[in-house]
Amino acid sequence: MFQKIKNAPLIYIEDKVINEKLKNKPFIRLLVDVLDGDLWSSKISFWGNNLIIFLILISTFEIIFSTDLNFLKYTSVFKFIFYSTSIIFSFEILARILLAEYLNPKYKGIKAKFMYLFSFYGIIDILSIIPFIFGLLGFNVSNYLNLLRIFRVWRIARYIPSFSNISQAFSSKRNEIFTTLHESLKKIISIAK
């Protein structure tokens, strides 16, 4: 494995047209390389994606352990993990929206952004940060809404090929899931009032 990483280029973007467009934009080129989801394409991609995977796992453990009464003395650590990972994930999602046409070159402009937002990964990304965004906006985030944070674990599907079956199943049942989520959110909002 380490030999594979050692021999990988520093940055690699497979699409030649995108690579040419970003030739004079090194920071955007670096972001596109990390966000394209190909773990092994370059050294930057490998380390950047492993950092994202690590943050997903840490935030998932935070969600699990912060609800256990035996770990109440670590509340400040859990809050730090929650806020720091939520901020990083928010910037990552914003970068995915802004760079959507580079990440999915089949689509251009606003269509690329919508294609990301309504994709399996886009929906998972957005659902996983809703409690953080609502908290920032001053809403009292209930435990029910906080459960949406567990969607962060599904973000790992980008990096593990066997999760593609799950994303295909999600795509085939998208309408039913949206209806259920919509009804659940309506109930949560009515309870919060």
C-alpha positions as CSV (number, residue, x, y, z in Angstrom):
1,M,0.0,0.0,0.0
2,F,2.7,2.5,0.9
3,Q,4.6,1.7,-2.3
4,K,1.4,2.5,-4.2
5,I,1.1,5.9,-2.5
6,K,4.9,6.6,-2.9
7,N,4.6,6.1,-6.6
8,A,1.4,8.1,-7.0
9,P,1.7,11.7,-8.4
10,L,1.3,14.6,-6.0
11,I,-2.0,15.8,-7.7
12,Y,-3.9,14.0,-10.5
13,I,-7.0,14.9,-12.3
14,E,-8.1,12.3,-14.8
15,D,-10.3,14.5,-17.1
16,K,-7.8,16.2,-19.4
17,V,-10.2,19.1,-20.2
18,I,-10.7,19.9,-16.5
19,N,-7.0,19.4,-15.8
20,E,-6.2,22.0,-18.5
21,K,-8.8,24.5,-17.2
22,L,-7.3,24.2,-13.7
23,K,-3.7,24.4,-14.8
24,N,-3.2,27.9,-13.4
25,K,-5.4,27.4,-10.3
26,P,-3.4,25.1,-8.0
27,F,-5.6,25.4,-5.0
28,I,-8.8,24.6,-6.9
29,R,-6.9,21.8,-8.7
30,L,-5.9,20.4,-5.3
31,L,-9.5,20.6,-4.0
32,V,-10.9,18.9,-7.1
33,D,-8.3,16.1,-6.7
34,V,-9.4,15.5,-3.1
35,L,-13.1,15.8,-3.7
36,D,-13.3,13.6,-6.7
37,G,-13.6,10.6,-4.5
38,D,-10.8,8.6,-6.1
39,L,-8.8,7.6,-3.0
40,W,-5.7,6.3,-4.8
41,S,-5.3,8.8,-7.7
42,S,-2.6,10.9,-6.0
43,K,-0.8,11.6,-2.8
44,I,-3.0,14.6,-2.1
45,S,-6.1,12.6,-2.8
46,F,-5.0,9.8,-0.5
47,W,-4.2,11.9,2.5
48,G,-7.1,14.4,2.0
49,N,-9.7,11.6,1.7
50,N,-8.2,9.7,4.6
51,L,-8.5,12.9,6.7
52,I,-12.2,13.1,5.6
53,I,-12.8,9.4,6.5
54,F,-11.1,10.0,9.9
55,L,-13.3,13.0,10.6
56,I,-16.4,11.0,9.6
57,L,-15.5,8.2,12.0
58,I,-14.6,10.6,14.8
59,S,-17.9,12.5,14.4
60,T,-19.8,9.2,14.3
61,F,-18.2,8.1,17.6
62,E,-19.0,11.5,19.0
63,I,-22.6,11.1,18.2
64,I,-22.7,7.6,19.8
65,F,-20.8,8.4,22.9
66,S,-22.3,11.9,23.6
67,T,-25.7,10.2,24.1
68,D,-24.3,7.8,26.8
69,L,-24.7,9.1,30.3
70,N,-21.5,7.4,31.4
71,F,-19.6,9.9,29.3
72,L,-21.1,13.2,30.6
73,K,-17.8,14.4,31.9
74,Y,-16.5,14.6,28.3
75,T,-19.3,16.9,27.1
76,S,-16.8,19.7,26.3
77,V,-14.7,17.3,24.2
78,F,-17.8,16.1,22.3
79,K,-18.9,19.7,21.7
80,F,-15.5,20.5,20.3
81,I,-15.6,17.5,18.0
82,F,-19.1,18.3,16.9
83,Y,-18.4,22.0,16.1
84,S,-15.0,21.4,14.5
85,T,-16.1,18.5,12.3
86,S,-19.4,20.3,11.4
87,I,-17.5,23.4,10.3
88,I,-15.0,21.3,8.2
89,F,-17.9,19.3,6.6
90,S,-19.8,22.5,5.9
91,F,-16.8,23.9,4.0
92,E,-16.4,20.6,2.2
93,I,-20.0,20.6,1.1
94,L,-19.7,24.2,0.0
95,A,-16.6,23.3,-2.0
96,R,-18.5,20.4,-3.6
97,I,-21.3,22.7,-4.6
98,L,-19.0,25.4,-6.0
99,L,-16.8,23.0,-7.8
100,A,-19.6,20.7,-9.0
101,E,-18.9,21.2,-12.7
102,Y,-15.3,20.1,-12.2
103,L,-16.3,17.1,-10.1
104,N,-19.0,16.0,-12.6
105,P,-17.9,17.4,-16.0
106,K,-21.0,16.0,-17.7
107,Y,-23.0,19.0,-16.4
108,K,-22.3,22.7,-16.5
109,G,-23.1,25.6,-14.3
110,I,-26.2,25.5,-12.1
111,K,-27.2,22.1,-13.4
112,A,-24.0,20.6,-12.1
113,K,-24.7,22.0,-8.6
114,F,-28.3,20.7,-8.6
115,M,-27.1,17.3,-9.8
116,Y,-24.8,17.1,-6.8
117,L,-27.4,18.4,-4.3
118,F,-30.0,15.9,-5.4
119,S,-27.6,12.9,-5.8
120,F,-27.3,10.2,-3.1
121,Y,-24.1,11.8,-1.7
122,G,-25.4,15.3,-1.9
123,I,-28.6,14.4,0.1
124,I,-26.5,12.6,2.7
125,D,-24.1,15.5,3.0
126,I,-26.9,18.0,3.5
127,L,-28.8,15.9,6.0
128,S,-25.7,15.3,8.0
129,I,-25.2,19.1,8.6
130,I,-28.8,20.2,9.1
131,P,-28.6,20.0,12.9
132,F,-25.4,22.2,12.9
133,I,-27.0,24.7,10.5
134,F,-30.2,24.9,12.5
135,G,-28.2,25.4,15.7
136,L,-26.3,28.3,14.1
137,L,-29.5,29.9,13.0
138,G,-30.7,29.8,16.6
139,F,-33.2,27.0,16.5
140,N,-33.4,24.7,19.4
141,V,-32.1,21.4,18.0
142,S,-34.1,18.5,19.4
143,N,-32.8,15.0,19.9
144,Y,-34.9,13.9,16.9
145,L,-33.2,16.4,14.6
146,N,-29.8,15.6,16.1
147,L,-30.3,12.0,14.9
148,L,-29.8,13.3,11.3
149,R,-26.1,13.6,12.2
150,I,-25.8,9.9,12.0
151,F,-26.1,10.3,8.2
152,R,-22.4,11.3,8.4
153,V,-21.5,7.6,8.5
154,W,-23.1,7.2,5.1
155,R,-20.7,9.8,3.7
156,I,-18.0,7.1,3.9
157,A,-19.8,5.3,1.0
158,R,-17.8,7.5,-1.4
159,Y,-14.6,5.7,-0.4
160,I,-15.8,2.1,0.0
161,P,-16.9,0.4,-3.2
162,S,-19.2,-2.1,-1.5
163,F,-21.4,0.9,-0.4
164,S,-22.3,1.5,-4.0
165,N,-25.0,-1.2,-3.7
166,I,-26.5,0.8,-0.8
167,S,-26.5,4.1,-2.8
168,Q,-28.2,2.3,-5.7
169,A,-30.9,1.0,-3.4
170,F,-31.3,4.5,-2.0
171,S,-31.6,6.0,-5.5
172,S,-34.4,3.5,-6.4
173,K,-36.3,4.4,-3.2
174,R,-35.6,8.1,-3.2
175,N,-39.2,9.3,-3.4
176,E,-40.3,7.1,-0.5
177,I,-37.4,8.2,1.6
178,F,-38.0,11.9,0.8
179,T,-41.7,11.5,1.8
180,T,-40.8,9.9,5.1
181,L,-38.1,12.5,5.9
182,H,-40.5,15.3,5.0
183,E,-43.2,13.9,7.3
184,S,-40.7,13.4,10.1
185,L,-39.4,16.9,9.8
186,K,-42.9,18.3,9.9
187,K,-43.6,16.3,13.1
188,I,-40.3,17.5,14.6
189,I,-41.0,21.1,13.8
190,S,-44.5,20.9,15.3
191,I,-43.1,19.3,18.5
192,A,-40.4,22.1,18.7
193,K,-43.1,24.8,18.5
